[in-house]
C-alpha cells in the first residue's frame, strides 16, 4: 500500500476550471490553480487581467459562470461572504476597512467579538464567565496587535494613523476571525517603500507561523520577495505559474507586462 509523505503538498484551496462572463464579456476564461497548506501564492497580471474578479469568486462576492472553488474539500460556489469566512478564509480589501473613529485596540476587540463564548445574560449580569471571556479577548487583541507590529499604537484613534499602519490593522482584523488562510487584495497599494518593507516582514512572519496566503498584488518586486509560487493572469487566462525565479525570466510574462507599459507610455 502506498503511503503519502508528510512532505507532499496538501492543497487547501482549489480553483477548478473557473470562468466568469459578464454578458458578452469574458472576464476569466478557464482558470485552475491550487494553494497548498502553509504556502504563499500570488496572483499577478496587468490591469484588467482578471485578478480581482478571481478574488471575488473565491470569497463569495461573485458567482462563477462555470467551474468550482473548494476550500478544505468544501465547495464555496453558493456560499455568502460571511459563510466563506466561517470556514476559515479571511479577506482584506483594497481600501482600508478599519473602524476609523475608535481606537486601534477597540477595532481588534470588535473583530474578536464572534469568538466570545458568553451569552447575552452573562454580559448583562457581568457573570464570572463573561469577565473571564472578556479578559481572554483583551489578551488576544494585544497579541494580534503585537503580531502585526502596531501594539504601541493600541490607544490611538485608527483613522488618525498612517495609511500603512491602517493596512496593518486591517490584517489584525482579518486575523481576529481565527482564519487558516488569508486572502490579501493589493495590500501594499499606496504604501511607500518603508511601509511596503514592513508589510513584507509581516507576511514572512505569518508564513513562518504556517499561515496559507493568497495575494493579489501589482507590486512585482514585493511579490517576488514573499511568494512560494506565482500565478500570472492575462486577459482572463493563466499564462504562467511557478516559483519567482521561473516567472521572472518567463518570456510571455515579460511580454504581458512590457506590452502594458508600452501602451501606457504611448498614451502619454
Secondary structure, 3 states (H helix, E strand, C coil): CCCCCCCCCCEEEEEEEEEEEECCEEEEEEEEEEEECCCEEEEECCCCCCHHHHHHHHCCCCCCCEEEEEECCEECCCCCHHHHHHCCEEEECCCCCCCCCCEHHHHHHHHHHHHCCCCHHHHHHCCHHHHHHHHHHHHHHHHHHHHHCCHHHCCCEHHHCCHHHHHHHHHHHHHCCCCCEEEEECCCCCCCHHHHHHHHHHHHHHHHCCCEEEEECCCHHHHHHHCCEEEEEECCEEEEEECHHHHHCCHHHHHHHHHHHHHHHHHC
